[in-house]
Structure formats: structure tokens, C-alpha cells
Amino acid sequence: MDYAHKEGVVHRDVKPSNVIIRKDGHPFILDFGIAREIQETMTRVTGRMSSGTLMYMSPEQLNGESPRPAQDVYSFAAMVYECLAGDPPFRRGAIEDQISRGR
């Protein structure tokens, strides 16, 4: 992810199903570029400029702000939280409201 960010690429959909771990334990993030296609589709359908998977989406991404590396870092942190706690930080109820409020 650090390399992608240094190259000016923001993934916009970091989540467990987009990470693969090799036999030697080295992780790789998959599906670069798909988020762009999803964004264009969501914008046409909903009029909103956000893309990604809601449970891992940063508040800025949810609000349709321009892609920034910090959004991927937030998504990564939500993914790590799920690895440690067993569930994503926000998974029930009004998820968009919970993400926006941070609780």
C-alpha cells in the first residue's frame, strides 16, 4: 500500500477479501483499479461520488471526498480491527451514521 501511495495510487477498497497471503507469509493487496470502475458505476446510479465497501470506508470516502492515502489507511485499520476483534468496527444498524460520528 505504501508503494502504491508513493506512486499516487489510492486503492479505495481495502478489505479482507482484497488481501492474499503467500505461503511465505507475505501479504498482497489485490484488485487495484476495480474501485475506479465501482465509483463510476455508483455515481451513475446513486449520484454519489463514493466507492468501496461500507464497513471499511473512511468518513471522508463516505462523503465523496477526493481519494487520499489516508482513506486506505483508515480501511486498513478497520480490517486489522476485524482481525483482532472478529468483526469490523461498524457492522450493524445505520453504518453510515456510525462511521460519520466515529462510534
Summary of the structure (lengths in Angstrom):
residues: 103
radius of gyration: 13.7
end to end distance: 26.1
largest distance: 43.1
contacts: 262
relative contact order: 0.17
helix: 50%
strand: 6%
